């Protein structure tokens, strides 16, 4: 009888812990832009996942030296920042580790910029009636 209650309590505890663990992963995945998440999940081979990608991420507090050490340990190389928004390079497989960090609010892929000259930009004109 004692074993029954012990195993019942143990199973409830394990169920609760597993729910918390999986909910944490779901919450961290919500921090990642859906397009970036799809791009990472479509990469099949280990070499594709080790390829560095450039991302933009937003933090909810000032990044301290301790935060920088954690980022370096996860192979995140910060390129630039403006306030709480950072541009960084990291292996694609490390995106989910970055999302699990409490000080990170949102992660998205960096957009490719196309070089344009003033000649290629169309200037709107006013049509005369």
C-alpha positions as CSV (number, residue, x, y, z in Angstrom):
1,X,0.0,0.0,0.0
2,X,2.8,2.3,0.9
3,X,4.5,1.6,-2.5
4,X,1.3,2.5,-4.3
5,X,1.1,6.0,-2.8
6,X,4.9,6.5,-3.3
7,X,4.7,5.6,-7.0
8,X,1.5,7.7,-7.4
9,X,3.2,10.8,-6.0
10,X,6.3,10.1,-8.0
11,X,4.4,9.8,-11.2
12,X,2.5,13.0,-10.6
13,X,5.7,14.8,-9.8
14,X,7.4,13.4,-13.0
15,X,4.3,14.5,-15.1
16,X,4.4,18.0,-13.6
17,X,8.2,18.3,-14.2
18,X,7.8,17.1,-17.8
19,X,5.0,19.6,-18.5
20,X,7.2,22.4,-17.1
21,X,10.2,21.3,-19.2
22,X,8.2,21.1,-22.4
23,X,6.3,24.4,-21.8
24,X,9.7,26.1,-21.3
25,X,10.8,24.9,-24.7
26,X,7.6,26.1,-26.3
27,X,8.0,29.5,-24.6
28,X,11.6,29.8,-25.9
29,X,10.5,28.8,-29.4
30,X,8.0,31.6,-29.4
31,X,10.9,34.1,-29.1
32,X,12.2,32.9,-32.6
33,X,10.7,34.5,-35.7
34,X,8.6,31.8,-37.5
35,X,10.5,32.3,-40.8
36,X,13.9,31.8,-39.0
37,X,12.5,28.8,-37.1
38,X,11.4,27.2,-40.4
39,X,14.7,27.9,-42.1
40,X,16.6,26.2,-39.3
41,X,14.3,23.2,-39.1
42,X,14.6,22.7,-42.9
43,X,18.4,22.4,-42.6
44,X,19.1,18.7,-42.7
45,X,22.8,18.0,-42.3
46,X,25.2,18.8,-39.5
47,X,27.3,21.0,-41.8
48,X,24.3,23.2,-42.6
49,X,23.5,23.5,-38.9
50,X,27.2,24.5,-38.2
51,X,27.1,27.2,-40.9
52,X,27.1,30.7,-39.3
53,X,24.0,32.9,-39.8
54,X,23.5,36.5,-39.0
55,X,20.6,37.3,-36.7
56,X,19.1,40.3,-34.9
57,X,17.9,39.9,-31.3
58,X,16.3,42.1,-28.7
59,X,17.2,41.9,-25.0
60,X,15.1,43.1,-22.0
61,X,18.0,44.4,-19.9
62,X,21.5,45.8,-20.3
63,X,24.0,43.0,-21.3
64,X,26.6,42.6,-18.6
65,X,30.0,40.9,-18.7
66,X,28.4,37.7,-17.4
67,X,25.9,37.8,-20.2
68,X,28.7,38.3,-22.7
69,X,30.6,35.3,-21.3
70,X,27.5,33.1,-21.7
71,X,27.0,34.4,-25.3
72,X,30.6,33.7,-26.2
73,X,30.4,30.2,-24.7
74,X,27.4,29.6,-27.0
75,X,29.5,30.8,-30.0
76,X,27.5,34.1,-30.4
77,X,29.7,36.8,-31.9
78,X,28.1,40.2,-31.5
79,X,28.6,42.4,-34.5
80,X,26.9,45.6,-33.5
81,X,24.2,47.0,-31.3
82,X,21.8,49.9,-31.0
83,X,20.4,50.1,-27.5
84,X,18.8,46.8,-26.6
85,X,18.9,45.5,-30.2
86,X,21.9,43.4,-31.2
87,X,23.2,42.0,-34.5
88,X,25.2,38.8,-34.1
89,X,26.6,35.8,-35.9
90,X,26.3,32.3,-34.6
91,X,25.9,28.7,-35.8
92,X,22.3,27.9,-36.8
93,X,22.1,25.1,-34.2
94,X,22.7,27.6,-31.4
95,X,19.6,29.6,-32.1
96,X,17.4,27.6,-29.7
97,X,20.1,27.9,-27.0
98,X,20.0,31.7,-27.4
99,X,16.2,31.7,-27.2
100,X,16.3,29.9,-23.8
101,X,18.3,32.7,-22.3
102,X,16.1,34.8,-20.0
103,X,17.5,38.2,-21.1
104,X,16.6,37.6,-24.8
105,X,13.1,38.7,-25.8
106,X,13.0,38.1,-29.6
107,X,15.2,36.7,-32.4
108,X,14.9,37.2,-36.1
109,X,17.0,36.6,-39.1
110,X,19.0,39.5,-40.5
111,X,17.6,40.8,-43.8
112,X,19.8,41.0,-46.8
113,X,20.4,44.6,-47.9
114,X,20.7,45.4,-51.6
115,X,23.0,48.2,-52.6
116,X,21.0,50.9,-54.3
117,X,22.0,54.2,-55.9
118,X,19.9,57.3,-56.2
119,X,19.4,56.4,-59.9
120,X,17.7,53.1,-59.2
121,X,15.2,54.6,-56.7
122,X,12.0,55.7,-58.3
123,X,11.0,59.2,-57.2
124,X,7.2,59.6,-57.2
125,X,5.9,62.4,-59.4
126,X,2.7,64.3,-59.1
127,X,0.4,63.8,-62.0
128,X,-1.2,66.9,-63.5
129,X,-4.9,66.7,-64.2
